[in-house]
Amino acid sequence: MTQISCLLWDFGDTLCDERFIWSGSPEWMEIYNTFEGDGLGAAWCLGELNTREFAAELSKHLGRSEESIVAHMTERCNHISFFQQTYEFFKARHLPQAIVTVNPDLFSDVVVPICGFAANCEVIVTSWEEGTIDKNILNRLAIERMGLSCTNEEAILIDNKRANIDRWVAIGGSGYCYSDDESFARHAASGIDALAGLSGA
């Protein structure tokens, strides 16, 4: 069994329900999904658009001012629904750990300080700052910035997206495909090393 030396945590739909930011207005998710298809959501997460610029594009479709959209998204960051057992495990800091996430500047500027993530992990690596959504690149940056000499195999990626897990495993990494809070708690009870290679099902 591989001995795990560090944890690489995804954020949305792994630590929490990522839909928090689009609550409060029924058309928001529909508009956002359209923008995802057009590549604007990706541009936001790549740092090619900042939050104000993204809000300016949304305002053309929502009939709301840029300022009100930024205010809405910022306020929604106070209403994140964390997966309780998973989040408690994360906050316990069993090993050196990082958040590795595909997210825009709003995550770093608002979510991180509200949630106090600096107290829970050594580093936070985001796609908008690095200009890539490639989790393998982001994972390696996290390991390096934690000052660890561990191999990919000793670093477990905990992520709800099977494609991210498969790509990390393909270059020698360890992965746990997250599905739900109860499954994670059950699997984690067997020890961190036992998580590697398990599905959340």
Disulfide bonds with the S-S distance in Angstrom:
none
